[in-house]
């Protein structure tokens, strides 16, 4: 019951922020993980987005992410993305670099549910605009069911003195020991202008997992 109560409280917070957006987008994520040693993961991340009611290319990004489980309930995260992005309406592309670091902490956990908090700082670098910082904080609820792993999250972001939010919900499935897939919905506010409704898909492959030598 506690997990459902937490979930209900989260959506009470999220629903007022979900307003009509002027655009419908799609977002498709593919990750490949390498666990070369216990507690350390190298993730190769790619993402493709469309916008303008799914009719045009919006963005692709790729880059490495390093995750270090520094404590049983705390993970340090850092990485870099190269991003190629298209401007709305005028369809003028530009590229940028994004460097980020932060951490994730398991605030609460039960037998079949958990609540995680994540904070990160990001630096955006490009010749197309003045470089800037972005700070983000996210809370996420997940729980295990017979059909998969449902999740819901709310996130607050601030850049150049502007606050805005992102709100997600969806489901992930473990389709094999090494492959996880998922689908979801996100309402994404923009720092400037109207927000967007996003249909998301997720694919993750654990390509290598370190197994310590067996000792009798």
RANORDA-V214226 format. One line per field, one symbol per residue. burial: # if it has 16 or more other ideal C-beta (glycine too) atoms within 10 Angstrom, else .. A space follows every 10 residues. Layout:
burial=???
This chain:
burial=..#..##..# ...#...... #.#.#.#.#. #.#.#..... ###.#.#### ##.....### #.#.#.#... ....#.#.#. #.#.##.... .....#.#.# .###...... ..####.#.# .#.#...... ...#.#.### ###....### #####.#... ...####### .#.......# ##.#.####. ....###### .#.#.#.... ......
